[in-house]
Amino acid sequence: MAAWIEMIGDAEAGPALRAALDNARTPHGTVDNVMRVHSLRPNTMNGHVVLYRAALHDDANTLPTWLQETISSYVSVLNDCAYSFANHWKNAAHLIGDAARAAQIEAAIRARSPQDVFDGAELALMRYAEKLTVAPDEMKEADVIALRDAGLDDGTILEANQIICYFNYVNRSINGLGVTTEGDVIGYYAD
């Protein structure tokens, strides 16, 4: 079972769901369980696809893609979301392109010790991601000022904020519905 609720397959999909599934297809031509779990409500699948692509796969993003995926992975570690971590860490490791460096980063984020591998703006982003994920009620203007002081402009700060917020949303959706990677193709990039 890939989730705790019913998920409708392609063959059983009506016109609205079929259109939503087609919109949600990955570069592999599949629909991941994170999207298929919305099959009982195609409109939420459509909304989820738009939000995901705007936060993480928009050509206007300025953060390096490997860093976007690493931030996503760190938020997923903090939320204990194995599904998102499996997918987005695979993406990050692929984009880092250096197996030894990727292993160091993975160990550090799994240990919740990003300071072991990052400094400067990258570390500031990881600290911001952690605080926004585990203590959102404690956020202060000083947290944004720290990002500016690390050299990030407000557009990049917004971009990181939206990636972090998206993963907090999706991690809770996945964990709350028991979504697994069963049957999924793991990772966005073809091997």
N, CA and C atoms as an extended XYZ file, in Angstrom:
573
Properties=species:S:1:pos:R:3:atomname:S:1:resname:S:1:resid:I:1 pbc="F F F"
N         0.851       -1.183        0.000 N   MET     1
C         0.000        0.000        0.000 CA  MET     1
C         0.892        1.239        0.000 C   MET     1
N         0.628        2.167       -0.892 N   ALA     2
C         1.468        3.347       -1.045 CA  ALA     2
C         0.979        4.539       -0.239 C   ALA     2
N        -0.203        4.415        0.395 N   ALA     3
C        -0.741        5.468        1.264 CA  ALA     3
C        -1.855        4.865        2.108 C   ALA     3
N        -2.244        5.579        3.133 N   TRP     4
C        -3.304        5.101        4.014 CA  TRP     4
C        -4.698        5.395        3.466 C   TRP     4
N        -4.788        6.185        2.398 N   ILE     5
C        -6.080        6.459        1.780 CA  ILE     5
C        -6.061        5.936        0.347 C   ILE     5
N        -7.241        5.822       -0.231 N   GLU     6
C        -7.382        5.343       -1.601 CA  GLU     6
C        -6.682        6.284       -2.574 C   GLU     6
N        -6.021        5.683       -3.548 N   MET     7
C        -5.437        6.437       -4.652 CA  MET     7
C        -5.947        5.805       -5.945 C   MET     7
N        -6.467        6.627       -6.812 N   ILE     8
C        -7.073        6.151       -8.057 CA  ILE     8
C        -5.985        6.018       -9.123 C   ILE     8
N        -5.991        4.883       -9.802 N   GLY     9
C        -5.030        4.635      -10.870 CA  GLY     9
C        -5.431        5.308      -12.164 C   GLY     9
N        -4.510        5.381      -13.090 N   ASP    10
C        -4.752        6.024      -14.381 CA  ASP    10
C        -5.948        5.404      -15.102 C   ASP    10
N        -6.059        4.085      -15.065 N   ALA    11
C        -7.114        3.394      -15.811 CA  ALA    11
C        -8.508        3.724      -15.295 C   ALA    11
N        -8.620        4.063      -14.014 N   GLU    12
C        -9.923        4.361      -13.415 CA  GLU    12
C       -10.229        5.858      -13.381 C   GLU    12
N        -9.342        6.671      -13.857 N   ALA    13
C        -9.481        8.128      -13.741 CA  ALA    13
C       -10.524        8.671      -14.704 C   ALA    13
N       -11.380        9.557      -14.187 N   GLY    14
C       -12.309       10.307      -15.026 CA  GLY    14
C       -11.578       11.450      -15.703 C   GLY    14
N       -12.281       12.228      -16.493 N   PRO    15
C       -11.623       13.299      -17.264 CA  PRO    15
C       -10.874       14.327      -16.410 C   PRO    15
N       -11.471       14.795      -15.314 N   ALA    16
C       -10.794       15.814      -14.487 CA  ALA    16
C        -9.541       15.247      -13.853 C   ALA    16
N        -9.643       14.025      -13.332 N   LEU    17
C        -8.472       13.408      -12.716 CA  LEU    17
C        -7.427       13.081      -13.776 C   LEU    17
N        -7.844       12.606      -14.915 N   ARG    18
C        -6.889       12.283      -15.982 CA  ARG    18
C        -6.083       13.529      -16.363 C   ARG    18
N        -6.745       14.667      -16.457 N   ALA    19
C        -6.048       15.917      -16.792 CA  ALA    19
C        -5.072       16.297      -15.679 C   ALA    19
N        -5.491       16.136      -14.423 N   ALA    20
C        -4.605       16.455      -13.294 CA  ALA    20
C        -3.403       15.514      -13.274 C   ALA    20
N        -3.642       14.230      -13.506 N   LEU    21
C        -2.537       13.261      -13.539 CA  LEU    21
C        -1.558       13.593      -14.659 C   LEU    21
N        -2.082       13.946      -15.824 N   ASP    22
C        -1.196       14.294      -16.941 CA  ASP    22
C        -0.348       15.518      -16.604 C   ASP    22
N        -0.931       16.475      -15.902 N   ASN    23
C        -0.200       17.672      -15.482 CA  ASN    23
C         0.867       17.361      -14.436 C   ASN    23
N         0.626       16.318      -13.642 N   ALA    24
C         1.531       15.972      -12.542 CA  ALA    24
C         2.638       15.008      -12.945 C   ALA    24
N         2.664       14.570      -14.176 N   ARG    25
C         3.654       13.565      -14.586 CA  ARG    25
C         5.078       14.096      -14.452 C   ARG    25
N         5.950       13.212      -14.017 N   THR    26
C         7.371       13.526      -13.861 CA  THR    26
C         8.068       13.430      -15.217 C   THR    26
N         9.323       13.827      -15.270 N   PRO    27
C        10.075       13.620      -16.510 CA  PRO    27
C        10.158       12.146      -16.906 C   PRO    27
N         9.918       11.236      -15.935 N   HIS    28
C         9.926        9.798      -16.208 CA  HIS    28
C         8.609        9.343      -16.831 C   HIS    28
N         7.584       10.235      -16.846 N   GLY    29
C         6.277        9.876      -17.370 CA  GLY    29
C         5.350        9.251      -16.341 C   GLY    29
N         5.775        9.242      -15.094 N   THR    30
C         4.992        8.646      -14.016 CA  THR    30
C         4.366        9.743      -13.157 C   THR    30
N         3.453        9.339      -12.291 N   VAL    31
C         2.885       10.249      -11.291 CA  VAL    31
C         3.304        9.717       -9.930 C   VAL    31
N         4.115       10.489       -9.235 N   ASP    32
C         4.581       10.064       -7.916 CA  ASP    32
C         3.434       10.026       -6.921 C   ASP    32
N         3.583        9.180       -5.921 N   ASN    33
C         2.553        9.016       -4.897 CA  ASN    33
C         2.240       10.315       -4.166 C   ASN    33
N         3.217       11.203       -4.029 N   VAL    34
C         2.989       12.492       -3.370 CA  VAL    34
C         1.904       13.287       -4.095 C   VAL    34
N         1.790       13.103       -5.397 N   MET    35
C         0.741       13.761       -6.176 CA  MET    35
C        -0.491       12.860       -6.293 C   MET    35
N        -0.277       11.579       -6.530 N   ARG    36
C        -1.401       10.662       -6.711 CA  ARG    36
C        -2.270       10.589       -5.457 C   ARG    36
N        -1.713       10.854       -4.301 N   VAL    37
C        -2.510       10.811       -3.076 CA  VAL    37
C        -3.660       11.821       -3.126 C   VAL    37
N        -3.572       12.795       -4.013 N   HIS    38
C        -4.630       13.784       -4.207 CA  HIS    38
C        -5.714       13.300       -5.174 C   HIS    38
N        -5.641       12.072       -5.644 N   SER    39
C        -6.509       11.637       -6.741 CA  SER    39
C        -8.000       11.713       -6.429 C   SER    39
N        -8.370       11.688       -5.163 N   LEU    40
C        -9.790       11.845       -4.819 CA  LEU    40
C       -10.247       13.297       -4.937 C   LEU    40
N        -9.306       14.228       -5.016 N   ARG    41
C        -9.596       15.664       -5.160 CA  ARG    41
C        -8.614       16.258       -6.172 C   ARG    41
N        -8.893       16.101       -7.475 N   PRO    42
C        -7.962       16.567       -8.507 CA  PRO    42
C        -7.568       18.042       -8.377 C   PRO    42
N        -8.459       18.884       -7.851 N   ASN    43
C        -8.102       20.298       -7.724 CA  ASN    43
C        -6.955       20.516       -6.747 C   ASN    43
N        -6.887       19.701       -5.680 N   THR    44
C        -5.749       19.878       -4.779 CA  THR    44
C        -4.469       19.361       -5.428 C   THR    44
N        -4.590       18.341       -6.297 N   MET    45
C        -3.415       17.878       -7.044 CA  MET    45
C        -2.920       18.991       -7.962 C   MET    45
N        -3.850       19.635       -8.653 N   ASN    46
C        -3.449       20.741       -9.541 CA  ASN    46
C        -2.760       21.846       -8.760 C   ASN    46
N        -3.320       22.220       -7.620 N   GLY    47
C        -2.708       23.252       -6.792 CA  GLY    47
C        -1.341       22.842       -6.291 C   GLY    47
N        -1.214       21.586       -5.888 N   HIS    48
C         0.056       21.083       -5.384 CA  HIS    48
C         1.128       21.136       -6.472 C   HIS    48
N         0.771       20.719       -7.671 N   VAL    49
C         1.738       20.743       -8.780 CA  VAL    49
C         2.234       22.167       -9.034 C   VAL    49
N         1.322       23.121       -9.061 N   VAL    50
C         1.707       24.522       -9.309 CA  VAL    50
C         2.634       25.014       -8.211 C   VAL    50
N         2.285       24.748       -6.959 N   LEU    51
C         3.108       25.194       -5.836 CA  LEU    51
C         4.495       24.552       -5.877 C   LEU    51
N         4.551       23.257       -6.110 N   TYR    52
C         5.825       22.541       -6.180 CA  TYR    52
C         6.730       23.120       -7.261 C   TYR    52
N         6.183       23.264       -8.442 N   ARG    53
C         7.006       23.756       -9.559 CA  ARG    53
C         7.428       25.203       -9.358 C   ARG    53
N         6.575       26.014       -8.753 N   ALA    54
C         6.926       27.413       -8.501 CA  ALA    54
C         8.022       27.519       -7.450 C   ALA    54
N         7.954       26.671       -6.437 N   ALA    55
C         8.941       26.735       -5.358 CA  ALA    55
C        10.275       26.127       -5.770 C   ALA    55
N        10.252       25.024       -6.495 N   LEU    56
C        11.483       24.261       -6.674 CA  LEU    56
C        11.982       24.135       -8.109 C   LEU    56
N        11.145       24.314       -9.087 N   HIS    57
C        11.583       24.094      -10.472 CA  HIS    57
C        11.267       25.288      -11.366 C   HIS    57
N        11.430       26.475      -10.823 N   ASP    58
C        11.141       27.677      -11.592 CA  ASP    58
C        12.437       28.230      -12.171 C   ASP    58
N        12.411       28.578      -13.426 N   ASP    59
C        13.604       29.113      -14.087 CA  ASP    59
C        14.092       30.417      -13.472 C   ASP    59
N        13.207       31.123      -12.755 N   ALA    60
C        13.600       32.390      -12.131 CA  ALA    60
C        14.349       32.197      -10.818 C   ALA    60
N        14.377       30.981      -10.283 N   ASN    61
C        15.103       30.751       -9.024 CA  ASN    61
C        16.579       31.097       -9.206 C   ASN    61
N        17.145       31.687       -8.166 N   THR    62
C        18.544       32.096       -8.222 CA  THR    62
C        19.461       31.233       -7.369 C   THR    62
N        18.903       30.539       -6.382 N   LEU    63
C        19.727       29.619       -5.595 CA  LEU    63
C        20.170       28.466       -6.489 C   LEU    63
N        21.401       28.013       -6.347 N   PRO    64
C        21.821       26.852       -7.136 CA  PRO    64
C        20.872       25.676       -6.875 C   PRO    64
N        20.581       24.923       -7.906 N   THR    65
C        19.612       23.839       -7.788 CA  THR    65
C        20.035       22.817       -6.741 C   THR    65
N        21.342       22.516       -6.652 N   TRP    66
C        21.792       21.551       -5.650 CA  TRP    66
C        21.478       22.058       -4.244 C   TRP    66
N        21.567       23.378       -4.038 N   LEU    67
C        21.295       23.951       -2.724 CA  LEU    67
C        19.794       23.949       -2.432 C   LEU    67
N        18.982       24.223       -3.453 N   GLN    68
C        17.531       24.113       -3.270 CA  GLN    68
C        17.171       22.702       -2.808 C   GLN    68
N        17.749       21.701       -3.456 N   GLU    69
C        17.457       20.304       -3.108 CA  GLU    69
C        18.031       19.936       -1.734 C   GLU    69
N        19.157       20.517       -1.378 N   THR    70
C        19.750       20.250       -0.066 CA  THR    70
C        18.910       20.881        1.031 C   THR    70
N        18.445       22.101        0.823 N   ILE    71
C        17.540       22.729        1.793 CA  ILE    71
C        16.285       21.873        1.940 C   ILE    71
N        15.731       21.420        0.825 N   SER    72
C        14.547       20.555        0.841 CA  SER    72
C        14.810       19.295        1.655 C   SER    72
N        15.969       18.721        1.457 N   SER    73
C        16.337       17.502        2.170 CA  SER    73
C        16.493       17.765        3.659 C   SER    73
N        17.089       18.899        4.010 N   TYR    74
C        17.273       19.214        5.424 CA  TYR    74
C        15.926       19.412        6.119 C   TYR    74
N        15.017       20.133        5.487 N   VAL    75
C        13.677       20.302        6.066 CA  VAL    75
C        13.022       18.931        6.239 C   VAL    75
N        13.200       18.055        5.269 N   SER    76
C        12.609       16.721        5.350 CA  SER    76
C        13.221       15.899        6.480 C   SER    76
N        14.514       16.054        6.731 N   VAL    77
C        15.149       15.403        7.891 CA  VAL    77
C        14.533       15.944        9.172 C   VAL    77
N        14.427       17.257        9.256 N   LEU    78
C        13.886       17.882       10.467 CA  LEU    78
C        12.454       17.430       10.744 C   LEU    78
N        11.697       17.146        9.683 N   ASN    79
C        10.311       16.689        9.823 CA  ASN    79
C        10.183       15.172        9.828 C   ASN    79
N        11.309       14.467        9.780 N   ASP    80
C        11.309       13.007        9.737 CA  ASP    80
C        10.410       12.495        8.615 C   ASP    80
N        10.574       13.059        7.428 N   CYS    81
C         9.799       12.665        6.253 CA  CYS    81
C        10.702       11.874        5.309 C   CYS    81
N        10.653       10.560        5.459 N   ALA    82
C        11.508        9.677        4.666 CA  ALA    82
C        11.214        9.793        3.171 C   ALA    82
N         9.953        9.989        2.810 N   TYR    83
C         9.570       10.073        1.403 CA  TYR    83
C        10.285       11.246        0.720 C   TYR    83
N        10.120       12.442        1.258 N   SER    84
C        10.743       13.613        0.635 CA  SER    84
C        12.257       13.536        0.694 C   SER    84
N        12.781       13.026        1.814 N   PHE    85
C        14.234       12.918        1.893 CA  PHE    85
C        14.757       11.987        0.804 C   PHE    85
N        14.125       10.836        0.608 N   ALA    86
C        14.594        9.878       -0.407 CA  ALA    86
C        14.662       10.539       -1.782 C   ALA    86
N        13.613       11.239       -2.154 N   ASN    87
C        13.564       11.864       -3.475 CA  ASN    87
C        14.517       13.042       -3.600 C   ASN    87
N        14.481       13.933       -2.633 N   HIS    88
C        15.221       15.189       -2.800 CA  HIS    88
C        16.686       15.047       -2.436 C   HIS    88
N        17.036       14.111       -1.564 N   TRP    89
C        18.463       13.897       -1.357 CA  TRP    89
C        19.085       13.238       -2.584 C   TRP    89
N        18.348       12.329       -3.225 N   LYS    90
C        18.879       11.734       -4.464 CA  LYS    90
C        19.140       12.843       -5.485 C   LYS    90
N        18.211       13.790       -5.591 N   ASN    91
C        18.407       14.915       -6.508 CA  ASN    91
C        19.627       15.737       -6.116 C   ASN    91
N        19.737       16.068       -4.823 N   ALA    92
C        20.857       16.886       -4.354 CA  ALA    92
C        22.182       16.198       -4.635 C   ALA    92
N        22.278       14.922       -4.287 N   ALA    93
C        23.532       14.194       -4.491 CA  ALA    93
C        23.903       14.171       -5.979 C   ALA    93
N        22.902       13.971       -6.833 N   HIS    94
C        23.149       13.979       -8.284 CA  HIS    94
C        23.694       15.341       -8.722 C   HIS    94
N        23.069       16.406       -8.246 N   LEU    95
C        23.458       17.751       -8.664 CA  LEU    95
C        24.787       18.197       -8.053 C   LEU    95
N        25.096       17.727       -6.856 N   ILE    96
C        26.403       18.049       -6.248 CA  ILE    96
C        27.506       17.476       -7.119 C   ILE    96
N        27.291       16.282       -7.635 N   GLY    97
C        28.208       15.705       -8.608 CA  GLY    97
C        29.545       15.246       -8.061 C   GLY    97
N        29.683       15.176       -6.769 N   ASP    98
C        30.916       14.741       -6.114 CA  ASP    98
C        30.477       13.826       -4.974 C   ASP    98
N        30.660       12.527       -5.145 N   ALA    99
C        30.132       11.549       -4.191 CA  ALA    99
C        30.671       11.770       -2.780 C   ALA    99
N        31.948       12.112       -2.657 N   ALA   100
C        32.529       12.319       -1.328 CA  ALA   100
C        31.915       13.547       -0.658 C   ALA   100
N        31.788       14.636       -1.397 N   ARG   101
C        31.177       15.860       -0.843 CA  ARG   101
C        29.713       15.604       -0.493 C   ARG   101
N        28.995       14.909       -1.353 N   ALA   102
C        27.588       14.595       -1.088 CA  ALA   102
C        27.458       13.754        0.177 C   ALA   102
N        28.345       12.799        0.368 N   ALA   103
C        28.295       11.959        1.572 CA  ALA   103
C        28.535       12.791        2.833 C   ALA   103
N        29.467       13.745        2.750 N   GLN   104
C        29.723       14.634        3.901 CA  GLN   104
C        28.485       15.472        4.224 C   GLN   104
N        27.881       16.026        3.193 N   ILE   105
C        26.691       16.861        3.401 CA  ILE   105
C        25.550       16.020        3.946 C   ILE   105
N        25.337       14.841        3.389 N   GLU   106
C        24.260       13.975        3.869 CA  GLU   106
C        24.450       13.636        5.343 C   GLU   106
N        25.665       13.274        5.716 N   ALA   107
C        25.932       12.939        7.122 CA  ALA   107
C        25.654       14.134        8.026 C   ALA   107
N        26.048       15.307        7.595 N   ALA   108
C        25.852       16.514        8.410 CA  ALA   108
C        24.372       16.859        8.559 C   ALA   108
N        23.611       16.776        7.464 N   ILE   109
C        22.202       17.139        7.606 CA  ILE   109
C        21.431       16.062        8.356 C   ILE   109
N        21.797       14.809        8.185 N   ARG   110
C        21.136       13.747        8.968 CA  ARG   110
C        21.419       13.930       10.459 C   ARG   110
N        22.618       14.413       10.784 N   ALA   111
C        22.998       14.658       12.185 CA  ALA   111
C        22.496       16.005       12.690 C   ALA   111
N        21.833       16.749       11.811 N   ARG   112
C        21.345       18.095       12.132 CA  ARG   112
C        22.494       19.009       12.551 C   ARG   112
N        23.592       18.854       11.847 N   SER   113
C        24.799       19.635       12.110 CA  SER   113
C        25.322       20.260       10.817 C   SER   113
N        24.547       21.125       10.182 N   PRO   114
C        24.996       21.698        8.904 CA  PRO   114
C        26.277       22.503        9.028 C   PRO   114
N        26.564       22.990       10.229 N   GLN   115
C        27.795       23.758       10.438 CA  GLN   115
C        29.042       22.912       10.194 C   GLN   115
N        28.909       21.589       10.160 N   ASP   116
C        30.051       20.720        9.889 CA  ASP   116
C        30.508       20.784        8.434 C   ASP   116
N        29.614       21.230        7.535 N   VAL   117
C        29.963       21.225        6.109 CA  VAL   117
C        29.698       22.554        5.401 C   VAL   117
N        28.983       23.450        6.066 N   PHE   118
C        28.634       24.720        5.432 CA  PHE   118
C        29.132       25.895        6.248 C   PHE   118
N        29.295       27.019        5.550 N   ASP   119
C        29.543       28.293        6.212 CA  ASP   119
C        28.887       29.377        5.367 C   ASP   119
N        29.026       30.599        5.765 N   GLY   120
C        28.511       31.729        4.996 CA  GLY   120
C        27.022       31.641        4.710 C   GLY   120
N        26.651       32.014        3.501 N   ALA   121
C        25.237       32.059        3.110 CA  ALA   121
C        24.582       30.687        3.175 C   ALA   121
N        25.313       29.649        2.797 N   GLU   122
C        24.736       28.303        2.837 CA  GLU   122
C        24.368       27.912        4.273 C   GLU   122
N        25.263       28.174        5.217 N   LEU   123
C        24.964       27.853        6.611 CA  LEU   123
C        23.830       28.727        7.134 C   LEU   123
N        23.832       29.992        6.763 N   ALA   124
C        22.747       30.883        7.201 CA  ALA   124
C        21.393       30.356        6.710 C   ALA   124
N        21.346       29.862        5.478 N   LEU   125
C        20.106       29.301        4.945 CA  LEU   125
C        19.679       28.057        5.712 C   LEU   125
N        20.634       27.204        6.052 N   MET   126
C        20.304       25.989        6.805 CA  MET   126
C        19.790       26.340        8.198 C   MET   126
N        20.396       27.324        8.815 N   ARG   127
C        19.930       27.748       10.147 CA  ARG   127
C        18.530       28.348       10.068 C   ARG   127
N        18.286       29.142        9.036 N   TYR   128
C        16.958       29.724        8.813 CA  TYR   128
C        15.937       28.599        8.584 C   TYR   128
N        16.301       27.635        7.749 N   ALA   129
C        15.401       26.507        7.465 CA  ALA   129
C        15.070       25.742        8.745 C   ALA   129
N        16.071       25.516        9.559 N   GLU   130
C        15.837       24.770       10.801 CA  GLU   130
C        14.903       25.537       11.742 C   GLU   130
N        15.170       26.795       11.932 N   LYS   131
C        14.339       27.560       12.861 CA  LYS   131
C        12.910       27.680       12.343 C   LYS   131
N        12.742       27.956       11.056 N   LEU   132
C        11.401       28.090       10.496 CA  LEU   132
C        10.640       26.766       10.561 C   LEU   132
N        11.350       25.659       10.507 N   THR   133
C        10.720       24.337       10.556 CA  THR   133
C        10.379       23.906       11.980 C   THR   133
N        11.318       24.073       12.893 N   VAL   134
C        11.091       23.517       14.244 CA  VAL   134
C        10.581       24.537       15.254 C   VAL   134
N        10.733       25.817       14.981 N   ALA   135
C        10.290       26.848       15.929 CA  ALA   135
C         9.726       28.057       15.187 C   ALA   135
N         8.716       27.854       14.341 N   PRO   136
C         8.220       28.971       13.527 CA  PRO   136
C         7.697       30.133       14.363 C   PRO   136
N         7.233       29.849       15.565 N   ASP   137
C         6.711       30.912       16.426 CA  ASP   137
C         7.812       31.799       16.999 C   ASP   137
N         9.063       31.382       16.832 N   GLU   138
C        10.189       32.151       17.358 CA  GLU   138
C        10.891       32.992       16.293 C   GLU   138
N        10.368       32.994       15.074 N   MET   139
C        11.005       33.760       13.999 CA  MET   139
C        10.939       35.252       14.311 C   MET   139
N        12.033       35.930       14.001 N   LYS   140
C        12.165       37.374       14.233 CA  LYS   140
C        12.758       38.021       12.986 C   LYS   140
N        12.614       39.332       12.890 N   GLU   141
C        13.223       40.054       11.779 CA  GLU   141
C        14.725       39.800       11.727 C   GLU   141
N        15.325       39.593       12.870 N   ALA   142
C        16.767       39.325       12.929 CA  ALA   142
C        17.155       38.088       12.108 C   ALA   142
N        16.239       37.142       11.973 N   ASP   143
C        16.534       35.944       11.179 CA  ASP   143
C        16.711       36.298        9.703 C   ASP   143
N        15.921       37.231        9.208 N   VAL   144
C        16.053       37.689        7.822 CA  VAL   144
C        17.288       38.585        7.687 C   VAL   144
N        17.523       39.411        8.684 N   ILE   145
C        18.719       40.270        8.659 CA  ILE   145
C        19.986       39.418        8.602 C   ILE   145
N        19.997       38.291        9.309 N   ALA   146
C        21.159       37.392        9.272 CA  ALA   146
C        21.389       36.855        7.856 C   ALA   146
N        20.315       36.603        7.133 N   LEU   147
C        20.458       36.149        5.745 CA  LEU   147
C        21.010       37.264        4.862 C   LEU   147
N        20.519       38.479        5.066 N   ARG   148
C        21.068       39.624        4.306 CA  ARG   148
C        22.545       39.814        4.631 C   ARG   148
N        22.877       39.726        5.920 N   ASP   149
C        24.274       39.891        6.339 CA  ASP   149
C        25.179       38.821        5.728 C   ASP   149
N        24.595       37.671        5.397 N   ALA   150
C        25.358       36.588        4.768 CA  ALA   150
C        25.471       36.787        3.251 C   ALA   150
N        24.859       37.878        2.744 N   GLY   151
C        25.009       38.208        1.331 CA  GLY   151
C        23.816       37.886        0.451 C   GLY   151
N        22.701       37.501        1.032 N   LEU   152
C        21.519       37.153        0.239 CA  LEU   152
C        20.618       38.371        0.064 C   LEU   152
N        20.070       38.540       -1.126 N   ASP   153
C        19.124       39.630       -1.336 CA  ASP   153
C        17.715       39.154       -0.987 C   ASP   153
N        16.790       40.100       -0.943 N   ASP   154
C        15.438       39.773       -0.497 CA  ASP   154
C        14.730       38.788       -1.429 C   ASP   154
N        14.989       38.856       -2.722 N   GLY   155
C        14.382       37.898       -3.649 CA  GLY   155
C        14.850       36.477       -3.369 C   GLY   155
N        16.137       36.321       -3.094 N   THR   156
C        16.684       35.002       -2.788 CA  THR   156
C        16.165       34.515       -1.435 C   THR   156
N        16.020       35.434       -0.494 N   ILE   157
C        15.459       35.070        0.809 CA  ILE   157
C        14.024       34.569        0.638 C   ILE   157
N        13.237       35.269       -0.167 N   LEU   158
C        11.869       34.825       -0.440 CA  LEU   158
C        11.866       33.448       -1.088 C   LEU   158
N        12.744       33.253       -2.047 N   GLU   159
C        12.845       31.959       -2.726 CA  GLU   159
C        13.121       30.841       -1.717 C   GLU   159
N        14.109       31.036       -0.848 N   ALA   160
C        14.428       30.023        0.169 CA  ALA   160
C        13.251       29.820        1.108 C   ALA   160
N        12.620       30.905        1.529 N   ASN   161
C        11.455       30.814        2.412 CA  ASN   161
C        10.367       29.947        1.784 C   ASN   161
N        10.111       30.128        0.509 N   GLN   162
C         9.041       29.376       -0.143 CA  GLN   162
C         9.397       27.895       -0.287 C   GLN   162
N        10.657       27.593       -0.539 N   ILE   163
C        11.090       26.188       -0.583 CA  ILE   163
C        10.895       25.552        0.788 C   ILE   163
N        11.323       26.237        1.826 N   ILE   164
C        11.187       25.721        3.189 CA  ILE   164
C         9.718       25.539        3.546 C   ILE   164
N         8.906       26.537        3.263 N   CYS   165
C         7.470       26.444        3.571 CA  CYS   165
C         6.804       25.339        2.780 C   CYS   165
N         7.149       25.202        1.505 N   TYR   166
C         6.577       24.127        0.696 CA  TYR   166
C         6.896       22.777        1.325 C   TYR   166
N         8.149       22.567        1.718 N   PHE   167
C         8.511       21.257        2.268 CA  PHE   167
C         7.889       21.012        3.630 C   PHE   167
N         7.677       22.040        4.401 N   ASN   168
C         6.930       21.837        5.642 CA  ASN   168
C         5.496       21.403        5.342 C   ASN   168
N         4.877       22.016        4.338 N   TYR   169
C         3.533       21.607        3.914 CA  TYR   169
C         3.534       20.163        3.430 C   TYR   169
N         4.386       19.862        2.453 N   VAL   170
C         4.322       18.549        1.826 CA  VAL   170
C         4.767       17.447        2.787 C   VAL   170
N         5.740       17.714        3.652 N   ASN   171
C         6.144       16.694        4.623 CA  ASN   171
C         4.982       16.312        5.525 C   ASN   171
N         4.200       17.302        5.935 N   ARG   172
C         3.050       17.018        6.804 CA  ARG   172
C         1.957       16.269        6.045 C   ARG   172
N         1.757       16.614        4.783 N   SER   173
C         0.781       15.898        3.963 CA  SER   173
C         1.195       14.434        3.800 C   SER   173
N         2.430       14.210        3.439 N   ILE   174
C         2.952       12.851        3.236 CA  ILE   174
C         2.889       12.046        4.529 C   ILE   174
N         3.429       12.604        5.608 N   ASN   175
C         3.441       11.877        6.879 CA  ASN   175
C         2.021       11.644        7.397 C   ASN   175
N         1.129       12.599        7.189 N   GLY   176
C        -0.231       12.488        7.685 CA  GLY   176
C        -1.099       11.507        6.928 C   GLY   176
N        -0.705       11.170        5.692 N   LEU   177
C        -1.473       10.222        4.889 CA  LEU   177
C        -0.717        8.918        4.654 C   LEU   177
N         0.449        8.775        5.279 N   GLY   178
C         1.208        7.531        5.161 CA  GLY   178
C         1.700        7.233        3.760 C   GLY   178
N         2.049        8.266        3.013 N   VAL   179
C         2.501        8.085        1.630 CA  VAL   179
C         3.903        7.472        1.631 C   VAL   179
N         4.083        6.438        0.817 N   THR   180
C         5.383        5.784        0.683 CA  THR   180
C         5.887        5.930       -0.749 C   THR   180
N         7.117        5.542       -0.965 N   THR   181
C         7.713        5.581       -2.301 CA  THR   181
C         7.405        4.319       -3.107 C   THR   181
N         6.604        3.420       -2.566 N   GLU   182
C         6.278        2.166       -3.255 CA  GLU   182
C         5.752        2.457       -4.666 C   GLU   182
N         6.449        1.943       -5.661 N   GLY   183
C         6.048        2.124       -7.052 CA  GLY   183
C         6.555        3.401       -7.705 C   GLY   183
N         7.122        4.310       -6.942 N   ASP   184
C         7.641        5.562       -7.495 CA  ASP   184
C         9.016        5.351       -8.131 C   ASP   184
N         9.360        6.223       -9.063 N   VAL   185
C        10.727        6.344       -9.540 CA  VAL   185
C        11.350        7.409       -8.649 C   VAL   185
N        12.375        7.060       -7.888 N   ILE   186
C        12.965        7.972       -6.905 CA  ILE   186
C        13.864        8.975       -7.610 C   ILE   186
N        13.624       10.255       -7.309 N   GLY   187
C        14.440       11.333       -7.861 CA  GLY   187
C        13.875       11.877       -9.158 C   GLY   187
N        14.161       13.132       -9.385 N   TYR   188
C        13.658       13.885      -10.539 CA  TYR   188
C        14.498       13.619      -11.784 C   TYR   188
N        15.789       13.415      -11.586 N   TYR   189
C        16.725       13.306      -12.706 CA  TYR   189
C        16.911       11.861      -13.118 C   TYR   189
N        16.885       11.618      -14.414 N   ALA   190
C        17.063       10.259      -14.931 CA  ALA   190
C        18.478        9.795      -14.657 C   ALA   190
N        18.587        8.534      -14.335 N   ASP   191
C        19.922        7.954      -14.100 CA  ASP   191
C        20.572        7.574      -15.410 C   ASP   191
